């Protein structure tokens, strides 16, 4: 017998109606993830799901390497790679993700907060695209924040171009520039830098079957 409910549903019924119930201050965080059906089988047979780092896109190797280091430094757990979850998103967004994931499985989980590294979903794309992290200052308009970011990035980019290594992987950049951009990314891990209704993702080293509330095979 499965240690959690398993059902089949269309994308619109895979996600319960109403408020999602996310609370980033809870002791156990409500998390959602869409996984291949093999992940469900692994949870049912072994009781634990661990990531396969080989599935990470090679084009974003530097970004993933950075988030793995942040997990190693900030979480009490260890492991290779990361499992990715929604820690706060909109129901419409989650339903849309299910529409693009027919044949896969939506897992609803509650995981102890200290085992989850939260990161800002939209700003994570700065990391993926080798951009500088620079949150808006209190009282700063969106236009002013962008102008400040653009000016700072242009200055950084000029220094990087001068090295002739702009198009090389970040791990090959001069140490000072590599450290500067990677340090700037840490802003996406701090909820205090953003408003109360932003979308957040979470990464963990492993998921245990007793942390799964429900599995839905998306039909």
C-alpha positions, 0 to 999 in steps of 0.5 A: 500500500502506498504511504500517500494517496495516488490518483489520476487527474486532468491538469485542471483537477490535479491542483485543488481549487482555492488558495494554495496555502503556501507559508514560507515561515512554516516549520514544514513548507508546502511544496509542489513538483512535477516529476517523471513517473519513474520518480513516483515508482522510486518513492514507492519502492525505496522511500526516497527520491534523490536528484540525478545531476546528469539531467541538469542542462550543460548550458547552465552548468555554472548556475547549477554549480552555484546553487549546489554550493549554496545548498551545501553551505546553508542546509544541514543535508548533503548530496549531489544535485537538487530536486526543484519545487515550487514553494510559492506560486499561483494556482493558474501557473501550476495548472499550466505546468501540469498541462505541459506535463501530461504523463508525469506526476505532480507531487504535493509535499511538506518538507522541513523548512531547514532542509529547503533552500529558497530562491526567488523564481524570476531572479534565478533567471539572472543566474542562468543568464550570467546577469548581476543580482541587484534587488530594488532599494526601498522606495526605489521605482522600477524604472530607477532600479533598472537604470541603476542595474543597467549602469552597473552591469554595463560597467561590469561587462566592460571589465569582463570584455577587457579580459577577452573571456566574456563568452567563456564559462564563468568558472574560467573567468578571472577570480575577482569577476567570478567572485563578484557576480556569484556574490551578487546572486546571493540576493535571490536567497534573501526574502527581505529583498522582495515583496510579499507576493513573489514566486519562490522556488525551493531546492532540496537534496532528497525527498522522503516518501513520508513528506509526500502528501499526494501524488497525481498522475497527470492525464 
